[in-house]
């Protein structure tokens, strides 16, 4: 896998999942529950990667990388700057000093105030 510079991990993201609970009135409400926070950097796409994404749904928003973490799974929700994203693709690199690459798609209707 590609090696990234540690100094590029300038941003912070929360990783979590949705949990459903009932209000006092008996209404089911889903809410984001953060599980852990990680530093991340943005991945710069090559021309080849951009061309291969042309036919894909363009609601794709971000590609990021993080230090390898066993807790990462593609069912988690990622919150960056109060905007929630789902993990479309997760490339794991569990080697020494490895980085995991995540492709994120913006979730519709889930902006946190």
Backbone torsions as a table, in degrees:
resi	resn	phi	psi	omega
1	UNK	NA	161.8	-179.1
2	UNK	-69.8	142.1	176.7
3	UNK	-97.0	132.2	178.8
4	UNK	-109.6	158.2	177.9
5	UNK	-84.0	133.6	-179.8
6	UNK	-57.9	-31.1	-178.1
7	UNK	-67.5	-13.9	179.3
8	UNK	-82.3	-5.9	178.7
9	UNK	-81.4	72.2	-172.8
10	UNK	-98.4	-11.5	-172.5
11	UNK	-114.5	162.0	-179.2
12	UNK	-122.1	137.2	177.5
13	UNK	-131.4	146.9	173.5
14	UNK	-101.2	135.6	177.0
15	UNK	-111.2	131.6	-178.0
16	UNK	-162.0	-165.3	-179.2
17	UNK	-144.0	165.0	178.0
18	UNK	-89.7	138.1	174.5
19	UNK	-125.8	139.1	179.3
20	UNK	-101.5	133.3	176.4
21	UNK	-140.6	161.1	-179.1
22	UNK	-98.1	138.0	174.9
23	UNK	-79.0	176.0	178.8
24	UNK	-60.3	-31.3	-178.7
25	UNK	-83.5	1.9	178.4
26	UNK	85.2	14.2	179.8
27	UNK	-92.3	131.0	177.4
28	UNK	-78.9	128.6	-178.8
29	UNK	-129.0	134.2	175.0
30	UNK	-96.7	138.1	177.8
31	UNK	-139.3	151.2	-179.5
32	UNK	-78.3	128.2	177.4
33	UNK	-116.1	108.5	179.3
34	UNK	-68.2	135.4	178.8
35	UNK	-102.7	-39.9	178.4
36	UNK	-159.7	162.3	-179.6
37	UNK	-118.4	140.3	178.5
38	UNK	-136.8	150.8	172.2
39	UNK	-81.8	144.3	179.6
40	UNK	-144.3	165.4	173.7
41	UNK	-130.0	156.9	179.1
42	UNK	-84.4	143.3	177.2
43	UNK	-92.6	131.3	175.2
44	UNK	-87.9	124.8	-178.1
45	UNK	-83.8	141.2	174.3
46	UNK	-78.0	166.2	177.2
47	UNK	-58.8	-40.4	-179.7
48	UNK	-61.3	-43.1	178.4
49	UNK	-64.9	-40.3	179.4
50	UNK	-64.1	-40.3	179.4
51	UNK	-67.6	-37.7	-179.9
52	UNK	-70.2	-22.3	178.3
53	UNK	-87.8	-4.7	-176.2
54	UNK	-59.8	-40.8	-179.3
55	UNK	-82.1	-7.8	-177.8
56	UNK	-86.6	155.8	177.0
57	UNK	-51.3	120.1	-173.5
58	UNK	-82.5	15.1	171.2
59	UNK	-77.9	-0.6	171.5
60	UNK	-57.2	130.2	-173.5
61	UNK	-116.0	-41.9	-170.7
62	UNK	-143.9	150.0	168.3
63	UNK	-124.9	125.7	-176.9
64	UNK	-130.0	165.5	172.6
65	UNK	-131.9	148.2	179.0
66	UNK	-136.8	159.2	171.9
67	UNK	-60.3	143.0	-177.5
68	UNK	-54.1	136.4	-178.9
69	UNK	-145.6	124.4	-179.1
70	UNK	-65.1	-19.5	-178.5
71	UNK	-76.1	-15.1	-178.3
72	UNK	-70.1	134.6	173.8
73	UNK	-150.3	156.0	-173.3
74	UNK	-73.5	-1.2	177.3
75	UNK	-90.6	-5.9	-178.8
76	UNK	-77.7	156.7	171.9
77	UNK	-103.4	141.6	-179.1
78	UNK	-114.3	129.3	177.6
79	UNK	-111.0	120.8	177.8
80	UNK	-126.1	122.4	179.8
81	UNK	50.8	45.8	177.4
82	UNK	64.7	15.5	174.9
83	UNK	-114.0	134.7	-175.8
84	UNK	-100.3	140.3	-179.0
85	UNK	-129.7	148.8	171.2
86	UNK	-101.3	152.5	-179.4
87	UNK	-85.6	115.6	-180.0
88	UNK	-86.1	-37.7	-177.6
89	UNK	-145.9	139.8	-179.7
90	UNK	-132.7	114.6	178.2
91	UNK	-106.6	113.8	-175.3
92	UNK	-91.2	136.5	171.1
93	UNK	-129.5	96.3	-175.8
94	UNK	-91.9	18.2	176.6
95	UNK	-75.2	169.7	177.8
96	UNK	-58.7	129.2	-177.4
97	UNK	60.7	32.1	-179.3
98	UNK	-80.7	156.5	177.6
99	UNK	-122.7	138.3	175.5
100	UNK	-95.6	138.1	-179.9
101	UNK	-109.0	131.3	-178.0
102	UNK	-121.8	134.5	171.6
103	UNK	-103.4	125.3	-173.4
104	UNK	-114.3	144.4	175.7
105	UNK	-123.2	132.5	-178.2
106	UNK	-63.4	131.6	176.0
107	UNK	-80.3	139.9	-179.3
108	UNK	-86.5	135.8	174.7
109	UNK	73.7	19.5	-177.6
110	UNK	-126.6	49.4	176.9
111	UNK	-89.3	132.1	-178.7
112	UNK	-89.9	136.3	-179.6
113	UNK	-92.8	NA	NA
